[in-house]
Amino acid sequence: MPKPKDISVNERDFVLGLLQQDQARLDGRGFEEFRDVEIEFGSSLGHVEVKLGRTKLVVRISAEVTKPYEDRPYEGIFLITTDISAMASPLFENNRQSDEEMLVSRLIEKAIRRSNALDLESLCINAGKTCWMIRADVHYLDYDGGLVDGTCIGVIAALLHFKRNDTSIDGDKTIIHPIEERPPVPLSVLHVPICVTFSFFKKQQSSENDDDNDDDDAMILVDSTADEEALRHSEMTITVNKNRDVCQILKPGGQSIEALSIMHCTNLAYNIALEMTNLIYKRLKEDDAQRNAGNLAVELSAENER
C-alpha cells in the first residue's frame, strides 16, 4: 500500500463533518455521484489518456507474437503493468511497485481476462506454437483517488481503440503483414466491464471503538477522492457491464456489509457502467471519424497529384 496520507485533525473533522451533518462532499458532489471523466485518444492506436477528476493516467497497448502457455495452447496472452511514481503523488515511491499497484493490476486483469471481455482464443495464430500477446502499460501522471476505476476505463477504452497486424500461416511459418499490405485487425472485445469503487464511513465517529459488525449506520460514497479514501472505514469494488452481468466483487477487509447494501451498490454500479460504456463508444466514434477524415484528405491529395 502507499504511505498513509497525512491529514490533520482539522481536515479530518471538516471532511467528516460535511459527510455526517451536511450530507455533502468537498468537491460538491453527491454521495452517489461519479466524477467527470475525460477520454482522449493519441495519434497511435491503443494510446489513451484518461482524467477522472484530478486523477490522470495514460494507457498504451502493444502486441507481439509469442508462444502460448502450455496449458492454454489455443489462447493468446493478456498482461497489464502499472507504474505510479512520486511524480503522481508523494504517497508513492520511485522504482518500487507498491501493494496498491499489484492490487490494481490483478483486479483489472481479472475483470478483463477472467470475465472473457477480451476473447483470448481470437489471439491464437497457430495452436500451441504462436499467438498474440497483448500488453497494457498504465502510467499514472496525477493521483487523487480512484485508481481502480480510472484504470479500468482506460484499459478497456485502449483495447477497443487498438488494432493489431493481420497474420497468416505458411507451413510452420507465421507471417505478420504490415498495415500497408493488409488493414489492421481490431481486438475481439466481447463486453465492456466497468469497475466502480464504493467507500463506507461510519455516521457516528464516537463509536469507533464499539463493536460494529454491520453497516446500518454506514454512509456510502461513490468514487472517493484521496482525502476520502484516507478516512474511510471500508471499501468495495464492483465490476459490472451494461448487460447487468456482475463480473466480480472485491472487498479487502474492513467492516461488514449487508446484502441489501451490496444490491444497492450493484444497481448504482450498473448505472455508472452504462454511462461510462456510452461515453467510451462515443469517444471511439468521434476519434474514428477524425481518422477517416484525415485518411480521406490524404487520398484526395494523392489523386490531385496524379
Helices and strands as residue ranges (DSSP letters): H 9-17, I 18-22, E 37-41, E 47-52, E 55-66, E 77-84, H 99-109, I 110-114, G 120-123, E 124-126, E 130-142, H 147-161, E 163-164, E 167-170, E 173-176, E 185-186, E 194-202, G 205-207, E 218-222, H 226-231, E 234-240, E 246-250, H 259-305
